[in-house]
Amino acid sequence: MAKVTAAFGAPAAELIVWQREAGQPITEAGGPLFSAEAQAAAVKGGWHMWINTYPITDRPEGMVAGGRGDGLAFAAGRPDDVYGFWINHGATIVQTDEPRALIEWLEANGHRLPYGLTQ
């Protein structure tokens, strides 16, 4: 992570937690890209960790978010298990097909900060 930060100086990195097939269990830890070490590197490097929760056509729900996608958040009524999970694992950017619902959830849970004020 530190090498990537030094080489590219990117303000954000899209991190994917693959779930290759429908029916696989959802990620319990977020994988190495959302580990405590990765979170520390992001803070030290001053960049954002970005997770996509939107569905991809013809792919399992939450495929790029370890099964923790928009369907689980809203269709199954478990936004804490999606957005709360990713925020607790360091995500500061969430790409979703449900922006209004996500913004409402973020505000209701004290997680919404104007861009530039997040670390």
PDB file as gemmi writes it, atoms N, CA and C in Angstrom:
CRYST1    1.000    1.000    1.000  90.00  90.00  90.00 P 1                      
ATOM      1  N   MET A   1       0.810  -1.186   0.000  1.00  0.00           N  
ATOM      2  CA  MET A   1       0.000   0.000   0.000  1.00  0.00           C  
ATOM      3  C   MET A   1       0.861   1.262   0.000  1.00  0.00           C  
ATOM      4  N   ALA A   2       1.896   1.276   0.809  1.00  0.00           N  
ATOM      5  CA  ALA A   2       2.761   2.455   0.871  1.00  0.00           C  
ATOM      6  C   ALA A   2       3.447   2.694  -0.469  1.00  0.00           C  
ATOM      7  N   LYS A   3       3.847   1.609  -1.169  1.00  0.00           N  
ATOM      8  CA  LYS A   3       4.484   1.745  -2.479  1.00  0.00           C  
ATOM      9  C   LYS A   3       3.518   2.352  -3.493  1.00  0.00           C  
ATOM     10  N   VAL A   4       2.264   1.929  -3.434  1.00  0.00           N  
ATOM     11  CA  VAL A   4       1.259   2.472  -4.348  1.00  0.00           C  
ATOM     12  C   VAL A   4       1.051   3.948  -4.069  1.00  0.00           C  
ATOM     13  N   THR A   5       0.935   4.300  -2.818  1.00  0.00           N  
ATOM     14  CA  THR A   5       0.740   5.703  -2.447  1.00  0.00           C  
ATOM     15  C   THR A   5       1.895   6.560  -2.949  1.00  0.00           C  
ATOM     16  N   ALA A   6       3.115   6.090  -2.742  1.00  0.00           N  
ATOM     17  CA  ALA A   6       4.290   6.855  -3.160  1.00  0.00           C  
ATOM     18  C   ALA A   6       4.391   6.948  -4.683  1.00  0.00           C  
ATOM     19  N   ALA A   7       4.055   5.876  -5.372  1.00  0.00           N  
ATOM     20  CA  ALA A   7       4.205   5.841  -6.825  1.00  0.00           C  
ATOM     21  C   ALA A   7       3.159   6.676  -7.557  1.00  0.00           C  
ATOM     22  N   PHE A   8       1.937   6.658  -7.075  1.00  0.00           N  
ATOM     23  CA  PHE A   8       0.860   7.305  -7.814  1.00  0.00           C  
ATOM     24  C   PHE A   8       0.322   8.570  -7.165  1.00  0.00           C  
ATOM     25  N   GLY A   9       0.396   8.667  -5.864  1.00  0.00           N  
ATOM     26  CA  GLY A   9      -0.135   9.832  -5.178  1.00  0.00           C  
ATOM     27  C   GLY A   9      -1.617  10.032  -5.411  1.00  0.00           C  
ATOM     28  N   ALA A  10      -2.344   8.946  -5.617  1.00  0.00           N  
ATOM     29  CA  ALA A  10      -3.778   9.033  -5.901  1.00  0.00           C  
ATOM     30  C   ALA A  10      -4.550   9.444  -4.653  1.00  0.00           C  
ATOM     31  N   PRO A  11      -5.578  10.307  -4.809  1.00  0.00           N  
ATOM     32  CA  PRO A  11      -6.366  10.711  -3.648  1.00  0.00           C  
ATOM     33  C   PRO A  11      -7.351   9.628  -3.201  1.00  0.00           C  
ATOM     34  N   ALA A  12      -7.575   8.612  -4.044  1.00  0.00           N  
ATOM     35  CA  ALA A  12      -8.504   7.534  -3.694  1.00  0.00           C  
ATOM     36  C   ALA A  12      -8.107   6.273  -4.432  1.00  0.00           C  
ATOM     37  N   ALA A  13      -8.431   5.128  -3.848  1.00  0.00           N  
ATOM     38  CA  ALA A  13      -8.193   3.845  -4.489  1.00  0.00           C  
ATOM     39  C   ALA A  13      -9.471   3.025  -4.409  1.00  0.00           C  
ATOM     40  N   GLU A  14      -9.926   2.522  -5.570  1.00  0.00           N  
ATOM     41  CA  GLU A  14     -11.080   1.628  -5.589  1.00  0.00           C  
ATOM     42  C   GLU A  14     -10.595   0.257  -5.174  1.00  0.00           C  
ATOM     43  N   LEU A  15     -11.194  -0.296  -4.140  1.00  0.00           N  
ATOM     44  CA  LEU A  15     -10.799  -1.591  -3.610  1.00  0.00           C  
ATOM     45  C   LEU A  15     -11.939  -2.580  -3.820  1.00  0.00           C  
ATOM     46  N   ILE A  16     -11.621  -3.723  -4.392  1.00  0.00           N  
ATOM     47  CA  ILE A  16     -12.640  -4.720  -4.717  1.00  0.00           C  
ATOM     48  C   ILE A  16     -12.449  -5.944  -3.836  1.00  0.00           C  
ATOM     49  N   VAL A  17     -13.548  -6.415  -3.263  1.00  0.00           N  
ATOM     50  CA  VAL A  17     -13.568  -7.643  -2.480  1.00  0.00           C  
ATOM     51  C   VAL A  17     -14.465  -8.603  -3.254  1.00  0.00           C  
ATOM     52  N   TRP A  18     -13.851  -9.461  -4.078  1.00  0.00           N  
ATOM     53  CA  TRP A  18     -14.597 -10.312  -5.001  1.00  0.00           C  
ATOM     54  C   TRP A  18     -15.438 -11.365  -4.298  1.00  0.00           C  
ATOM     55  N   GLN A  19     -16.616 -11.552  -4.812  1.00  0.00           N  
ATOM     56  CA  GLN A  19     -17.462 -12.695  -4.481  1.00  0.00           C  
ATOM     57  C   GLN A  19     -17.832 -13.270  -5.841  1.00  0.00           C  
ATOM     58  N   ARG A  20     -17.208 -14.331  -6.224  1.00  0.00           N  
ATOM     59  CA  ARG A  20     -17.297 -14.843  -7.585  1.00  0.00           C  
ATOM     60  C   ARG A  20     -18.616 -15.527  -7.928  1.00  0.00           C  
ATOM     61  N   GLU A  21     -19.272 -16.139  -6.955  1.00  0.00           N  
ATOM     62  CA  GLU A  21     -20.491 -16.889  -7.245  1.00  0.00           C  
ATOM     63  C   GLU A  21     -21.603 -16.520  -6.277  1.00  0.00           C  
ATOM     64  N   ALA A  22     -22.820 -16.569  -6.784  1.00  0.00           N  
ATOM     65  CA  ALA A  22     -23.985 -16.345  -5.925  1.00  0.00           C  
ATOM     66  C   ALA A  22     -24.014 -17.424  -4.843  1.00  0.00           C  
ATOM     67  N   GLY A  23     -24.484 -17.049  -3.685  1.00  0.00           N  
ATOM     68  CA  GLY A  23     -24.631 -18.015  -2.601  1.00  0.00           C  
ATOM     69  C   GLY A  23     -23.404 -18.166  -1.725  1.00  0.00           C  
ATOM     70  N   GLN A  24     -22.289 -17.555  -2.094  1.00  0.00           N  
ATOM     71  CA  GLN A  24     -21.120 -17.616  -1.223  1.00  0.00           C  
ATOM     72  C   GLN A  24     -21.398 -16.772   0.020  1.00  0.00           C  
ATOM     73  N   PRO A  25     -20.794 -17.128   1.149  1.00  0.00           N  
ATOM     74  CA  PRO A  25     -21.002 -16.298   2.339  1.00  0.00           C  
ATOM     75  C   PRO A  25     -20.425 -14.901   2.145  1.00  0.00           C  
ATOM     76  N   ILE A  26     -21.050 -13.927   2.799  1.00  0.00           N  
ATOM     77  CA  ILE A  26     -20.531 -12.563   2.698  1.00  0.00           C  
ATOM     78  C   ILE A  26     -19.224 -12.463   3.483  1.00  0.00           C  
ATOM     79  N   THR A  27     -18.402 -11.495   3.087  1.00  0.00           N  
ATOM     80  CA  THR A  27     -17.125 -11.325   3.759  1.00  0.00           C  
ATOM     81  C   THR A  27     -17.350 -10.952   5.222  1.00  0.00           C  
ATOM     82  N   GLU A  28     -16.560 -11.544   6.072  1.00  0.00           N  
ATOM     83  CA  GLU A  28     -16.636 -11.241   7.504  1.00  0.00           C  
ATOM     84  C   GLU A  28     -15.595 -10.203   7.921  1.00  0.00           C  
ATOM     85  N   ALA A  29     -14.497 -10.096   7.136  1.00  0.00           N  
ATOM     86  CA  ALA A  29     -13.410  -9.211   7.535  1.00  0.00           C  
ATOM     87  C   ALA A  29     -13.067  -8.142   6.499  1.00  0.00           C  
ATOM     88  N   GLY A  30     -13.596  -8.261   5.288  1.00  0.00           N  
ATOM     89  CA  GLY A  30     -13.293  -7.273   4.261  1.00  0.00           C  
ATOM     90  C   GLY A  30     -12.051  -7.576   3.447  1.00  0.00           C  
ATOM     91  N   GLY A  31     -11.347  -8.654   3.762  1.00  0.00           N  
ATOM     92  CA  GLY A  31     -10.164  -9.032   3.002  1.00  0.00           C  
ATOM     93  C   GLY A  31      -8.971  -8.145   3.298  1.00  0.00           C  
ATOM     94  N   PRO A  32      -7.830  -8.444   2.676  1.00  0.00           N  
ATOM     95  CA  PRO A  32      -6.602  -7.698   2.966  1.00  0.00           C  
ATOM     96  C   PRO A  32      -6.662  -6.229   2.556  1.00  0.00           C  
ATOM     97  N   LEU A  33      -7.491  -5.896   1.579  1.00  0.00           N  
ATOM     98  CA  LEU A  33      -7.564  -4.500   1.143  1.00  0.00           C  
ATOM     99  C   LEU A  33      -8.275  -3.601   2.149  1.00  0.00           C  
ATOM    100  N   PHE A  34      -8.999  -4.210   3.088  1.00  0.00           N  
ATOM    101  CA  PHE A  34      -9.677  -3.440   4.137  1.00  0.00           C  
ATOM    102  C   PHE A  34      -9.174  -3.842   5.524  1.00  0.00           C  
ATOM    103  N   SER A  35      -7.945  -4.325   5.577  1.00  0.00           N  
ATOM    104  CA  SER A  35      -7.336  -4.722   6.847  1.00  0.00           C  
ATOM    105  C   SER A  35      -6.922  -3.485   7.647  1.00  0.00           C  
ATOM    106  N   ALA A  36      -6.566  -3.711   8.880  1.00  0.00           N  
ATOM    107  CA  ALA A  36      -6.067  -2.609   9.716  1.00  0.00           C  
ATOM    108  C   ALA A  36      -4.810  -2.003   9.098  1.00  0.00           C  
ATOM    109  N   GLU A  37      -3.958  -2.830   8.505  1.00  0.00           N  
ATOM    110  CA  GLU A  37      -2.735  -2.345   7.849  1.00  0.00           C  
ATOM    111  C   GLU A  37      -3.082  -1.442   6.663  1.00  0.00           C  
ATOM    112  N   ALA A  38      -4.070  -1.864   5.869  1.00  0.00           N  
ATOM    113  CA  ALA A  38      -4.491  -1.050   4.721  1.00  0.00           C  
ATOM    114  C   ALA A  38      -5.093   0.270   5.189  1.00  0.00           C  
ATOM    115  N   GLN A  39      -5.889   0.219   6.249  1.00  0.00           N  
ATOM    116  CA  GLN A  39      -6.479   1.452   6.778  1.00  0.00           C  
ATOM    117  C   GLN A  39      -5.401   2.411   7.262  1.00  0.00           C  
ATOM    118  N   ALA A  40      -4.386   1.879   7.937  1.00  0.00           N  
ATOM    119  CA  ALA A  40      -3.288   2.713   8.427  1.00  0.00           C  
ATOM    120  C   ALA A  40      -2.519   3.335   7.258  1.00  0.00           C  
ATOM    121  N   ALA A  41      -2.301   2.553   6.193  1.00  0.00           N  
ATOM    122  CA  ALA A  41      -1.591   3.076   5.015  1.00  0.00           C  
ATOM    123  C   ALA A  41      -2.406   4.189   4.355  1.00  0.00           C  
ATOM    124  N   ALA A  42      -3.728   4.028   4.303  1.00  0.00           N  
ATOM    125  CA  ALA A  42      -4.584   5.057   3.707  1.00  0.00           C  
ATOM    126  C   ALA A  42      -4.532   6.345   4.521  1.00  0.00           C  
ATOM    127  N   VAL A  43      -4.594   6.220   5.828  1.00  0.00           N  
ATOM    128  CA  VAL A  43      -4.521   7.402   6.688  1.00  0.00           C  
ATOM    129  C   VAL A  43      -3.156   8.076   6.528  1.00  0.00           C  
ATOM    130  N   LYS A  44      -2.095   7.279   6.588  1.00  0.00           N  
ATOM    131  CA  LYS A  44      -0.740   7.821   6.455  1.00  0.00           C  
ATOM    132  C   LYS A  44      -0.537   8.465   5.082  1.00  0.00           C  
ATOM    133  N   GLY A  45      -1.074   7.828   4.037  1.00  0.00           N  
ATOM    134  CA  GLY A  45      -0.913   8.342   2.686  1.00  0.00           C  
ATOM    135  C   GLY A  45      -1.873   9.459   2.333  1.00  0.00           C  
ATOM    136  N   GLY A  46      -2.886   9.661   3.178  1.00  0.00           N  
ATOM    137  CA  GLY A  46      -3.855  10.722   2.944  1.00  0.00           C  
ATOM    138  C   GLY A  46      -4.798  10.438   1.781  1.00  0.00           C  
ATOM    139  N   TRP A  47      -5.136   9.145   1.567  1.00  0.00           N  
ATOM    140  CA  TRP A  47      -6.050   8.822   0.482  1.00  0.00           C  
ATOM    141  C   TRP A  47      -7.281   8.087   0.989  1.00  0.00           C  
ATOM    142  N   HIS A  48      -8.277   8.050   0.146  1.00  0.00           N  
ATOM    143  CA  HIS A  48      -9.570   7.458   0.479  1.00  0.00           C  
ATOM    144  C   HIS A  48      -9.653   6.014   0.006  1.00  0.00           C  
ATOM    145  N   MET A  49     -10.324   5.194   0.789  1.00  0.00           N  
ATOM    146  CA  MET A  49     -10.623   3.811   0.411  1.00  0.00           C  
ATOM    147  C   MET A  49     -12.048   3.802  -0.147  1.00  0.00           C  
ATOM    148  N   TRP A  50     -12.201   3.294  -1.355  1.00  0.00           N  
ATOM    149  CA  TRP A  50     -13.447   3.400  -2.115  1.00  0.00           C  
ATOM    150  C   TRP A  50     -13.996   2.006  -2.382  1.00  0.00           C  
ATOM    151  N   ILE A  51     -15.254   1.773  -1.995  1.00  0.00           N  
ATOM    152  CA  ILE A  51     -15.926   0.484  -2.224  1.00  0.00           C  
ATOM    153  C   ILE A  51     -17.141   0.710  -3.124  1.00  0.00           C  
ATOM    154  N   ASN A  52     -17.354  -0.207  -4.038  1.00  0.00           N  
ATOM    155  CA  ASN A  52     -18.546  -0.196  -4.893  1.00  0.00           C  
ATOM    156  C   ASN A  52     -19.554  -1.183  -4.329  1.00  0.00           C  
ATOM    157  N   THR A  53     -20.771  -0.725  -4.118  1.00  0.00           N  
ATOM    158  CA  THR A  53     -21.811  -1.615  -3.590  1.00  0.00           C  
ATOM    159  C   THR A  53     -22.930  -1.858  -4.592  1.00  0.00           C  
ATOM    160  N   TYR A  54     -22.846  -1.222  -5.751  1.00  0.00           N  
ATOM    161  CA  TYR A  54     -23.913  -1.357  -6.741  1.00  0.00           C  
ATOM    162  C   TYR A  54     -23.855  -2.737  -7.409  1.00  0.00           C  
ATOM    163  N   PRO A  55     -24.994  -3.211  -7.911  1.00  0.00           N  
ATOM    164  CA  PRO A  55     -24.992  -4.503  -8.602  1.00  0.00           C  
ATOM    165  C   PRO A  55     -24.410  -4.381 -10.006  1.00  0.00           C  
ATOM    166  N   ILE A  56     -23.765  -5.434 -10.447  1.00  0.00           N  
ATOM    167  CA  ILE A  56     -23.235  -5.510 -11.803  1.00  0.00           C  
ATOM    168  C   ILE A  56     -24.151  -6.454 -12.588  1.00  0.00           C  
ATOM    169  N   THR A  57     -24.582  -6.032 -13.761  1.00  0.00           N  
ATOM    170  CA  THR A  57     -25.500  -6.823 -14.573  1.00  0.00           C  
ATOM    171  C   THR A  57     -24.956  -8.237 -14.780  1.00  0.00           C  
ATOM    172  N   ASP A  58     -25.844  -9.213 -14.623  1.00  0.00           N  
ATOM    173  CA  ASP A  58     -25.521 -10.625 -14.843  1.00  0.00           C  
ATOM    174  C   ASP A  58     -24.443 -11.175 -13.916  1.00  0.00           C  
ATOM    175  N   ARG A  59     -24.301 -10.588 -12.750  1.00  0.00           N  
ATOM    176  CA  ARG A  59     -23.325 -11.056 -11.765  1.00  0.00           C  
ATOM    177  C   ARG A  59     -24.029 -11.188 -10.418  1.00  0.00           C  
ATOM    178  N   PRO A  60     -23.454 -11.963  -9.513  1.00  0.00           N  
ATOM    179  CA  PRO A  60     -24.077 -12.079  -8.188  1.00  0.00           C  
ATOM    180  C   PRO A  60     -24.199 -10.726  -7.493  1.00  0.00           C  
ATOM    181  N   GLU A  61     -25.264 -10.540  -6.740  1.00  0.00           N  
ATOM    182  CA  GLU A  61     -25.475  -9.312  -5.960  1.00  0.00           C  
ATOM    183  C   GLU A  61     -24.276  -9.086  -5.048  1.00  0.00           C  
ATOM    184  N   GLY A  62     -23.759  -7.885  -5.054  1.00  0.00           N  
ATOM    185  CA  GLY A  62     -22.629  -7.539  -4.188  1.00  0.00           C  
ATOM    186  C   GLY A  62     -21.316  -8.153  -4.614  1.00  0.00           C  
ATOM    187  N   MET A  63     -21.189  -8.533  -5.883  1.00  0.00           N  
ATOM    188  CA  MET A  63     -20.010  -9.248  -6.368  1.00  0.00           C  
ATOM    189  C   MET A  63     -18.698  -8.550  -6.037  1.00  0.00           C  
ATOM    190  N   VAL A  64     -18.639  -7.225  -6.176  1.00  0.00           N  
ATOM    191  CA  VAL A  64     -17.379  -6.517  -5.939  1.00  0.00           C  
ATOM    192  C   VAL A  64     -17.264  -5.988  -4.515  1.00  0.00           C  
ATOM    193  N   ALA A  65     -18.231  -6.339  -3.675  1.00  0.00           N  
ATOM    194  CA  ALA A  65     -18.217  -5.882  -2.280  1.00  0.00           C  
ATOM    195  C   ALA A  65     -18.338  -7.062  -1.320  1.00  0.00           C  
ATOM    196  N   GLY A  66     -17.784  -8.186  -1.700  1.00  0.00           N  
ATOM    197  CA  GLY A  66     -17.794  -9.350  -0.815  1.00  0.00           C  
ATOM    198  C   GLY A  66     -19.177  -9.786  -0.383  1.00  0.00           C  
ATOM    199  N   GLY A  67     -20.182  -9.547  -1.251  1.00  0.00           N  
ATOM    200  CA  GLY A  67     -21.559  -9.891  -0.920  1.00  0.00           C  
ATOM    201  C   GLY A  67     -22.288  -8.826  -0.123  1.00  0.00           C  
ATOM    202  N   ARG A  68     -21.585  -7.774   0.234  1.00  0.00           N  
ATOM    203  CA  ARG A  68     -22.173  -6.684   1.026  1.00  0.00           C  
ATOM    204  C   ARG A  68     -22.492  -5.510   0.103  1.00  0.00           C  
ATOM    205  N   GLY A  69     -23.566  -5.691  -0.697  1.00  0.00           N  
ATOM    206  CA  GLY A  69     -23.937  -4.691  -1.685  1.00  0.00           C  
ATOM    207  C   GLY A  69     -25.286  -4.065  -1.421  1.00  0.00           C  
ATOM    208  N   ASP A  70     -25.723  -3.244  -2.386  1.00  0.00           N  
ATOM    209  CA  ASP A  70     -26.980  -2.510  -2.260  1.00  0.00           C  
ATOM    210  C   ASP A  70     -28.177  -3.419  -2.003  1.00  0.00           C  
ATOM    211  N   GLY A  71     -28.196  -4.589  -2.615  1.00  0.00           N  
ATOM    212  CA  GLY A  71     -29.324  -5.508  -2.400  1.00  0.00           C  
ATOM    213  C   GLY A  71     -29.463  -5.901  -0.942  1.00  0.00           C  
ATOM    214  N   LEU A  72     -28.356  -6.215  -0.304  1.00  0.00           N  
ATOM    215  CA  LEU A  72     -28.377  -6.558   1.122  1.00  0.00           C  
ATOM    216  C   LEU A  72     -28.775  -5.339   1.950  1.00  0.00           C  
ATOM    217  N   ALA A  73     -28.277  -4.181   1.546  1.00  0.00           N  
ATOM    218  CA  ALA A  73     -28.555  -2.964   2.310  1.00  0.00           C  
ATOM    219  C   ALA A  73     -30.017  -2.579   2.268  1.00  0.00           C  
ATOM    220  N   PHE A  74     -30.619  -2.573   1.073  1.00  0.00           N  
ATOM    221  CA  PHE A  74     -31.962  -2.030   0.948  1.00  0.00           C  
ATOM    222  C   PHE A  74     -33.028  -3.085   0.686  1.00  0.00           C  
ATOM    223  N   ALA A  75     -32.796  -4.005  -0.219  1.00  0.00           N  
ATOM    224  CA  ALA A  75     -33.800  -5.034  -0.479  1.00  0.00           C  
ATOM    225  C   ALA A  75     -33.981  -5.935   0.743  1.00  0.00           C  
ATOM    226  N   ALA A  76     -32.867  -6.246   1.408  1.00  0.00           N  
ATOM    227  CA  ALA A  76     -32.932  -7.092   2.605  1.00  0.00           C  
ATOM    228  C   ALA A  76     -33.045  -6.265   3.884  1.00  0.00           C  
ATOM    229  N   GLY A  77     -32.997  -4.935   3.764  1.00  0.00           N  
ATOM    230  CA  GLY A  77     -33.166  -4.073   4.933  1.00  0.00           C  
ATOM    231  C   GLY A  77     -32.020  -4.130   5.928  1.00  0.00           C  
ATOM    232  N   ARG A  78     -30.777  -4.297   5.436  1.00  0.00           N  
ATOM    233  CA  ARG A  78     -29.621  -4.422   6.327  1.00  0.00           C  
ATOM    234  C   ARG A  78     -28.519  -3.403   5.996  1.00  0.00           C  
ATOM    235  N   PRO A  79     -28.840  -2.110   5.960  1.00  0.00           N  
ATOM    236  CA  PRO A  79     -27.806  -1.129   5.602  1.00  0.00           C  
ATOM    237  C   PRO A  79     -26.624  -1.101   6.568  1.00  0.00           C  
ATOM    238  N   ASP A  80     -26.840  -1.411   7.832  1.00  0.00           N  
ATOM    239  CA  ASP A  80     -25.724  -1.435   8.785  1.00  0.00           C  
ATOM    240  C   ASP A  80     -24.710  -2.516   8.404  1.00  0.00           C  
ATOM    241  N   ASP A  81     -25.215  -3.642   7.865  1.00  0.00           N  
ATOM    242  CA  ASP A  81     -24.336  -4.750   7.475  1.00  0.00           C  
ATOM    243  C   ASP A  81     -23.582  -4.464   6.188  1.00  0.00           C  
ATOM    244  N   VAL A  82     -23.962  -3.422   5.503  1.00  0.00           N  
ATOM    245  CA  VAL A  82     -23.253  -3.029   4.284  1.00  0.00           C  
ATOM    246  C   VAL A  82     -22.475  -1.742   4.543  1.00  0.00           C  
ATOM    247  N   TYR A  83     -23.178  -0.640   4.684  1.00  0.00           N  
ATOM    248  CA  TYR A  83     -22.511   0.654   4.819  1.00  0.00           C  
ATOM    249  C   TYR A  83     -21.786   0.786   6.148  1.00  0.00           C  
ATOM    250  N   GLY A  84     -22.409   0.343   7.225  1.00  0.00           N  
ATOM    251  CA  GLY A  84     -21.731   0.370   8.515  1.00  0.00           C  
ATOM    252  C   GLY A  84     -20.477  -0.491   8.500  1.00  0.00           C  
ATOM    253  N   PHE A  85     -20.586  -1.676   7.898  1.00  0.00           N  
ATOM    254  CA  PHE A  85     -19.434  -2.579   7.806  1.00  0.00           C  
ATOM    255  C   PHE A  85     -18.283  -1.914   7.062  1.00  0.00           C  
ATOM    256  N   TRP A  86     -18.556  -1.381   5.861  1.00  0.00           N  
ATOM    257  CA  TRP A  86     -17.467  -0.803   5.055  1.00  0.00           C  
ATOM    258  C   TRP A  86     -16.884   0.449   5.698  1.00  0.00           C  
ATOM    259  N   ILE A  87     -17.711   1.259   6.309  1.00  0.00           N  
ATOM    260  CA  ILE A  87     -17.187   2.445   7.001  1.00  0.00           C  
ATOM    261  C   ILE A  87     -16.304   2.016   8.167  1.00  0.00           C  
ATOM    262  N   ASN A  88     -16.731   1.018   8.915  1.00  0.00           N  
ATOM    263  CA  ASN A  88     -15.920   0.517  10.029  1.00  0.00           C  
ATOM    264  C   ASN A  88     -14.617  -0.121   9.566  1.00  0.00           C  
ATOM    265  N   HIS A  89     -14.559  -0.525   8.301  1.00  0.00           N  
ATOM    266  CA  HIS A  89     -13.342  -1.113   7.739  1.00  0.00           C  
ATOM    267  C   HIS A  89     -12.559  -0.112   6.894  1.00  0.00           C  
ATOM    268  N   GLY A  90     -12.859   1.180   7.024  1.00  0.00           N  
ATOM    269  CA  GLY A  90     -12.036   2.213   6.427  1.00  0.00           C  
ATOM    270  C   GLY A  90     -12.553   2.892   5.181  1.00  0.00           C  
ATOM    271  N   ALA A  91     -13.650   2.427   4.604  1.00  0.00           N  
ATOM    272  CA  ALA A  91     -14.162   3.065   3.391  1.00  0.00           C  
ATOM    273  C   ALA A  91     -14.609   4.492   3.688  1.00  0.00           C  
ATOM    274  N   THR A  92     -14.147   5.417   2.861  1.00  0.00           N  
ATOM    275  CA  THR A  92     -14.576   6.808   2.969  1.00  0.00           C  
ATOM    276  C   THR A  92     -15.312   7.254   1.718  1.00  0.00           C  
ATOM    277  N   ILE A  93     -15.352   6.390   0.700  1.00  0.00           N  
ATOM    278  CA  ILE A  93     -16.134   6.625  -0.511  1.00  0.00           C  
ATOM    279  C   ILE A  93     -16.947   5.360  -0.776  1.00  0.00           C  
ATOM    280  N   VAL A  94     -18.252   5.524  -0.976  1.00  0.00           N  
ATOM    281  CA  VAL A  94     -19.136   4.408  -1.325  1.00  0.00           C  
ATOM    282  C   VAL A  94     -19.797   4.760  -2.646  1.00  0.00           C  
ATOM    283  N   GLN A  95     -19.587   3.900  -3.642  1.00  0.00           N  
ATOM    284  CA  GLN A  95     -20.251   4.080  -4.931  1.00  0.00           C  
ATOM    285  C   GLN A  95     -21.465   3.166  -4.942  1.00  0.00           C  
ATOM    286  N   THR A  96     -22.638   3.751  -5.173  1.00  0.00           N  
ATOM    287  CA  THR A  96     -23.891   3.030  -5.041  1.00  0.00           C  
ATOM    288  C   THR A  96     -24.867   3.453  -6.126  1.00  0.00           C  
ATOM    289  N   ASP A  97     -25.842   2.606  -6.390  1.00  0.00           N  
ATOM    290  CA  ASP A  97     -26.958   2.972  -7.258  1.00  0.00           C  
ATOM    291  C   ASP A  97     -28.100   3.568  -6.445  1.00  0.00           C  
ATOM    292  N   GLU A  98     -27.922   3.688  -5.142  1.00  0.00           N  
ATOM    293  CA  GLU A  98     -28.957   4.191  -4.233  1.00  0.00           C  
ATOM    294  C   GLU A  98     -28.441   5.400  -3.449  1.00  0.00           C  
ATOM    295  N   PRO A  99     -28.007   6.468  -4.140  1.00  0.00           N  
ATOM    296  CA  PRO A  99     -27.377   7.583  -3.419  1.00  0.00           C  
ATOM    297  C   PRO A  99     -28.273   8.263  -2.406  1.00  0.00           C  
ATOM    298  N   ARG A 100     -29.529   8.483  -2.713  1.00  0.00           N  
ATOM    299  CA  ARG A 100     -30.416   9.166  -1.763  1.00  0.00           C  
ATOM    300  C   ARG A 100     -30.554   8.343  -0.481  1.00  0.00           C  
ATOM    301  N   ALA A 101     -30.788   7.045  -0.622  1.00  0.00           N  
ATOM    302  CA  ALA A 101     -30.940   6.186   0.554  1.00  0.00           C  
ATOM    303  C   ALA A 101     -29.636   6.116   1.350  1.00  0.00           C  
ATOM    304  N   LEU A 102     -28.520   6.047   0.654  1.00  0.00           N  
ATOM    305  CA  LEU A 102     -27.229   6.008   1.347  1.00  0.00           C  
ATOM    306  C   LEU A 102     -26.984   7.308   2.101  1.00  0.00           C  
ATOM    307  N   ILE A 103     -27.222   8.445   1.459  1.00  0.00           N  
ATOM    308  CA  ILE A 103     -27.019   9.742   2.123  1.00  0.00           C  
ATOM    309  C   ILE A 103     -27.892   9.839   3.377  1.00  0.00           C  
ATOM    310  N   GLU A 104     -29.142   9.420   3.268  1.00  0.00           N  
ATOM    311  CA  GLU A 104     -30.026   9.445   4.442  1.00  0.00           C  
ATOM    312  C   GLU A 104     -29.481   8.559   5.545  1.00  0.00           C  
ATOM    313  N   TRP A 105     -28.988   7.373   5.191  1.00  0.00           N  
ATOM    314  CA  TRP A 105     -28.430   6.462   6.192  1.00  0.00           C  
ATOM    315  C   TRP A 105     -27.183   7.089   6.829  1.00  0.00           C  
ATOM    316  N   LEU A 106     -26.304   7.653   6.000  1.00  0.00           N  
ATOM    317  CA  LEU A 106     -25.086   8.280   6.524  1.00  0.00           C  
ATOM    318  C   LEU A 106     -25.420   9.406   7.493  1.00  0.00           C  
ATOM    319  N   GLU A 107     -26.362  10.268   7.108  1.00  0.00           N  
ATOM    320  CA  GLU A 107     -26.754  11.381   7.983  1.00  0.00           C  
ATOM    321  C   GLU A 107     -27.378  10.882   9.280  1.00  0.00           C  
ATOM    322  N   ALA A 108     -28.251   9.893   9.182  1.00  0.00           N  
ATOM    323  CA  ALA A 108     -28.927   9.366  10.370  1.00  0.00           C  
ATOM    324  C   ALA A 108     -27.955   8.710  11.345  1.00  0.00           C  
ATOM    325  N   ASN A 109     -26.812   8.227  10.829  1.00  0.00           N  
ATOM    326  CA  ASN A 109     -25.843   7.528  11.662  1.00  0.00           C  
ATOM    327  C   ASN A 109     -24.581   8.349  11.947  1.00  0.00           C  
ATOM    328  N   GLY A 110     -24.623   9.646  11.606  1.00  0.00           N  
ATOM    329  CA  GLY A 110     -23.516  10.536  11.916  1.00  0.00           C  
ATOM    330  C   GLY A 110     -22.246  10.286  11.119  1.00  0.00           C  
ATOM    331  N   HIS A 111     -22.371   9.701   9.933  1.00  0.00           N  
ATOM    332  CA  HIS A 111     -21.190   9.388   9.123  1.00  0.00           C  
ATOM    333  C   HIS A 111     -20.977  10.320   7.942  1.00  0.00           C  
ATOM    334  N   ARG A 112     -21.922  11.192   7.644  1.00  0.00           N  
ATOM    335  CA  ARG A 112     -21.767  12.029   6.462  1.00  0.00           C  
ATOM    336  C   ARG A 112     -20.976  13.277   6.795  1.00  0.00           C  
ATOM    337  N   LEU A 113     -19.872  13.433   6.111  1.00  0.00           N  
ATOM    338  CA  LEU A 113     -19.026  14.618   6.240  1.00  0.00           C  
ATOM    339  C   LEU A 113     -18.817  15.202   4.853  1.00  0.00           C  
ATOM    340  N   PRO A 114     -18.806  16.513   4.728  1.00  0.00           N  
ATOM    341  CA  PRO A 114     -18.513  17.110   3.425  1.00  0.00           C  
ATOM    342  C   PRO A 114     -17.134  16.678   2.944  1.00  0.00           C  
ATOM    343  N   TYR A 115     -16.997  16.466   1.646  1.00  0.00           N  
ATOM    344  CA  TYR A 115     -15.703  16.084   1.080  1.00  0.00           C  
ATOM    345  C   TYR A 115     -14.666  17.118   1.471  1.00  0.00           C  
ATOM    346  N   GLY A 116     -13.503  16.665   1.817  1.00  0.00           N  
ATOM    347  CA  GLY A 116     -12.438  17.568   2.259  1.00  0.00           C  
ATOM    348  C   GLY A 116     -12.287  17.539   3.770  1.00  0.00           C  
ATOM    349  N   LEU A 117     -13.333  17.127   4.478  1.00  0.00           N  
ATOM    350  CA  LEU A 117     -13.266  17.031   5.939  1.00  0.00           C  
ATOM    351  C   LEU A 117     -13.032  15.600   6.392  1.00  0.00           C  
ATOM    352  N   THR A 118     -13.116  14.630   5.452  1.00  0.00           N  
ATOM    353  CA  THR A 118     -12.881  13.239   5.801  1.00  0.00           C  
ATOM    354  C   THR A 118     -11.386  12.950   5.751  1.00  0.00           C  
ATOM    355  N   GLN A 119     -10.980  11.972   6.465  1.00  0.00           N  
ATOM    356  CA  GLN A 119      -9.567  11.584   6.468  1.00  0.00           C  
ATOM    357  C   GLN A 119      -9.400  10.234   5.827  1.00  0.00           C  
TER     358      GLN A 119                                                      
END                                                                             
